[in-house]
């Protein structure tokens, strides 16, 4: 039997995205064309691959088994085709990176411009989000996260500064009105501007001094999602409250005097981010070039 491989690709796209509309946005085609292709594949195989409802699309037992086999086969095909890149004088193709917002803001601007100048035939796509994702399932070549959030069984490469620090700051006007906290527990008496994930509870602020580690649940006039923390910085500059964020993020406002450091002896440090990817035998040439660039960059 001669099978329709384009229909198989459509099935993988829909099953991975969890819906026809979601897959259509990623693939750049209509949801109806994907639906038709999947139905065609089911008719060819004589078995239902997806259970469809008005709210969700879920693979059947047969669909789950086929999905895993097709994903592995497509990965092997991509690796086989990618070997052609080894015969080029310079790498060519696309790298898709899944990164947190802080890395997109603080790390990649110091890496990507120089990399893209060195490799003009490589295109980089950045997907910035807080949650850790299955990079293969999301169609990404690599991800960047901090060590405590990296998926297991990945190849890891440090990227960016080896150590970072959280900073806490407020505007001179705010401190003139409300005074300066001298201990993390003093934040209970202050207006704070914490971040949250997807509308959940505010993320606690962590402080450390010697062996003393303190986590403080803060509250104030506003809670800002992690994807929009620039708003919290702007509100702090306007005197609305105290902000707690990566030191590099707040440094320009501190240097200008718009924000004043507070609780500095308690600022906590942590290991820098890691680039992670699957340890396949053949790493795509564009990704391999990016990894080499990351390893030679000095901070």
HUSUL-V809387 format. One record per pair of residues at least 4 apart in sequence whose C-alpha atoms are under 6 Angstrom apart, sorted by sequence separation. I is the first residue (numbers start at 0). J is the second residue. D is the distance in Angstrom with one decimal. If there is no record, write none. Layout:
# HUSUL-V809387
I/J/D
I/J/D
This chain:
# HUSUL-V809387
10/14/6.0
11/15/5.9
13/17/5.8
19/23/6.0
23/27/5.6
41/45/5.7
58/62/4.9
62/66/5.9
69/73/5.9
77/81/5.9
101/105/5.8
102/106/4.9
103/107/5.4
107/111/5.7
111/115/5.9
115/119/5.5
135/139/5.7
174/178/4.7
195/199/5.7
207/211/5.5
235/239/5.2
246/250/5.9
250/254/5.9
13/18/5.4
16/21/5.8
23/28/5.1
41/46/5.5
51/56/4.7
58/63/5.4
134/139/4.8
144/149/5.9
174/179/5.6
180/185/5.4
195/200/5.9
207/212/4.3
234/239/5.4
235/240/5.1
252/257/5.1
253/258/4.8
13/19/5.4
16/22/5.3
23/29/5.5
41/47/5.6
50/56/5.8
84/90/6.0
195/201/4.5
206/212/5.7
235/241/5.9
252/258/5.4
253/259/5.8
23/30/5.2
50/57/5.2
194/201/5.5
195/202/5.4
206/213/5.1
49/57/5.6
193/201/5.8
194/202/5.8
205/213/5.7
13/22/5.1
49/58/4.4
205/214/4.4
12/22/5.6
20/30/5.3
48/58/5.8
49/59/5.4
204/214/5.5
19/30/5.2
48/59/5.3
204/215/5.1
203/215/5.4
48/61/6.0
203/216/4.6
48/62/4.1
236/257/5.8
9/33/5.7
10/37/5.4
100/127/5.5
191/218/5.3
192/219/5.8
93/121/5.7
95/123/6.0
99/127/5.2
191/219/4.5
194/222/5.5
196/224/5.5
91/120/4.8
92/121/5.0
93/122/4.6
94/123/4.8
95/124/4.7
96/125/5.1
97/126/4.8
98/127/4.9
99/128/5.1
190/219/4.3
192/221/5.7
193/222/5.3
194/223/4.8
195/224/4.8
196/225/5.9
6/36/4.8
91/121/4.9
93/123/5.6
97/127/5.9
99/129/5.1
192/222/5.7
194/224/5.3
195/225/5.8
6/37/5.8
194/225/5.5
6/40/5.8
18/56/5.2
17/56/5.6
96/139/5.8
95/139/4.8
98/142/5.7
95/140/5.3
96/141/5.2
97/142/4.5
98/143/4.9
96/142/5.3
191/240/5.0
192/241/5.9
190/240/4.8
191/241/4.6
192/242/5.3
106/159/5.6
208/265/5.2
207/265/5.0
206/265/5.2
206/266/5.6
207/267/5.2
206/267/5.1
173/238/4.8
169/235/5.8
170/236/5.3
172/238/5.9
170/238/5.4
169/241/4.7
168/241/5.7
168/242/5.6
167/242/5.7
167/243/4.4
166/243/5.6
166/244/5.5
165/244/5.4
166/245/5.8
165/245/4.5
166/246/4.7
165/246/5.3
164/246/5.7
170/257/5.9
170/258/4.4
169/258/5.1
170/259/5.8
168/258/5.9
169/259/5.4
168/259/5.3
168/260/4.4
167/260/5.9
168/261/5.2
167/261/5.6
166/266/5.8
165/266/5.8
165/267/5.7
164/267/5.6
164/268/4.2
163/268/5.5
163/269/5.5
162/269/5.7
162/270/4.6
163/271/5.8
161/270/5.8
162/271/4.9
161/271/4.6
160/271/5.5
158/272/5.8
158/273/5.3
157/273/4.4
158/274/6.0
156/273/5.5
156/274/5.0
155/274/5.7
155/275/4.6
154/275/5.4
153/275/5.9
154/276/5.4
153/276/5.5
153/277/5.2
154/278/5.6
145/272/4.4
144/272/5.5
145/273/5.8
144/273/5.6
143/273/5.5
143/274/4.5
142/274/5.8
142/275/5.4
141/275/5.7
141/276/4.6
160/298/5.9
90/284/5.6
90/285/5.4
81/283/5.9
